[in-house]
Amino acid sequence: MAGSTMYAAKAQLLTLLQANSTLSNVQCTYGDPGEAQRRESVFLGDVTSNTQTPEDLASGRRRRLEDYTIDIEVFVQSKAAGQQEAEQRALVLANAVEDVLADYPSLDDGVTGLMFIEASGMSMSAAEAGIDGPRIQVTVQATVKARLQ
């Protein structure tokens, strides 16, 4: 019985993000790149609200439905551009992430049991980073629903 699709969904999503033409020159990683983060970066963040519920009340081994959210983090930092331009660029990258989710709701059938993944929200924050210019963070929330065997 599968315990979760979290890893497989994140791994397949990363593959599709790396193949996206808008993100081709952007650092795309499975997790936070830390000190190796580039001026434009997309990485897969936390998985939250993982719940598993029985699909039916039949006797014997029961399938479960899994629901969770993957945070996809988009960072842009540019000393050449001001905050407004950096926010605009961050949203272009975030929209590319949403396009991947919209174009591949089954993650190209690369995850056993996956029913769908879809963009379910977005938030943005900005901070001034001194000499390095403004730093913009956009978090795209992707909701996942899967059927576990």
Residue pairs with C-beta under 8 A, 6 or more apart in sequence:
1 61
1 148
1 149
2 112
2 113
2 148
2 149
3 148
4 50
4 52
4 66
4 148
5 66
5 111
5 112
5 113
5 114
5 144
5 146
5 148
6 47
6 50
6 68
6 70
8 110
8 111
8 112
8 114
9 70
9 107
9 111
9 114
9 117
9 144
9 146
10 30
10 44
10 47
10 70
11 30
12 107
12 108
12 110
12 111
13 44
13 70
13 72
13 100
13 107
13 117
13 142
14 28
14 29
14 30
14 44
15 110
16 100
16 104
16 107
16 108
17 23
17 28
17 42
17 72
17 97
17 100
18 28
20 96
20 99
20 100
22 92
22 93
22 96
22 99
23 42
23 93
23 96
23 97
25 40
26 38
26 40
26 41
26 42
26 93
27 33
27 37
27 38
27 40
27 41
27 42
27 43
28 41
28 42
28 43
29 41
29 42
29 43
29 44
30 43
30 44
31 43
31 44
31 45
32 43
32 45
32 73
33 41
33 43
37 75
39 76
39 77
39 78
40 75
40 76
40 89
40 93
41 73
41 74
41 75
42 72
42 73
42 74
42 75
42 93
42 97
43 72
43 73
44 70
44 71
44 72
44 73
45 70
45 71
45 72
45 73
45 139
46 70
46 71
47 68
47 69
47 70
47 71
48 68
48 69
48 71
49 67
49 68
49 69
50 66
50 67
50 68
51 66
51 67
51 68
52 64
52 65
52 66
52 67
52 148
53 64
53 65
53 67
54 62
54 63
54 64
54 65
55 62
55 63
55 64
55 65
55 147
56 62
56 63
63 147
63 148
63 149
64 147
64 148
65 145
65 146
65 147
65 148
66 113
66 144
66 145
66 146
66 147
66 148
67 143
67 144
67 145
68 143
68 144
69 120
69 141
69 142
69 143
69 144
70 117
70 141
70 142
70 144
71 139
71 140
71 141
71 142
72 97
72 139
72 140
72 141
72 142
73 137
73 138
73 139
74 90
74 93
74 94
74 97
74 137
74 138
74 139
74 140
75 90
75 135
75 136
75 137
76 86
76 87
76 89
76 90
76 93
76 135
76 136
77 86
77 129
77 132
77 133
77 134
77 135
77 136
78 85
78 86
78 89
78 133
78 134
79 131
79 132
79 133
80 133
81 89
81 133
81 134
82 133
82 134
83 126
83 128
83 134
83 136
86 126
86 133
86 134
86 135
86 136
87 124
87 126
87 134
87 136
89 136
90 124
90 136
90 137
90 138
91 124
91 138
93 138
94 122
94 124
94 138
94 140
97 119
97 140
98 119
98 122
98 140
101 117
101 118
101 119
101 140
101 142
102 118
102 119
104 117
105 116
105 117
105 118
106 114
106 116
106 117
107 114
107 117
111 146
113 146
113 147
113 148
113 149
114 144
114 145
114 146
115 145
115 146
115 147
116 144
116 145
117 142
117 143
117 144
117 145
118 142
118 143
119 140
119 141
119 142
119 143
120 141
120 142
120 143
121 140
121 141
122 138
122 139
122 140
122 141
123 138
123 139
123 141
124 136
124 137
124 138
124 139
125 136
125 137
126 134
126 135
126 136
126 137
127 134
127 135
127 137
128 134
128 135
129 135
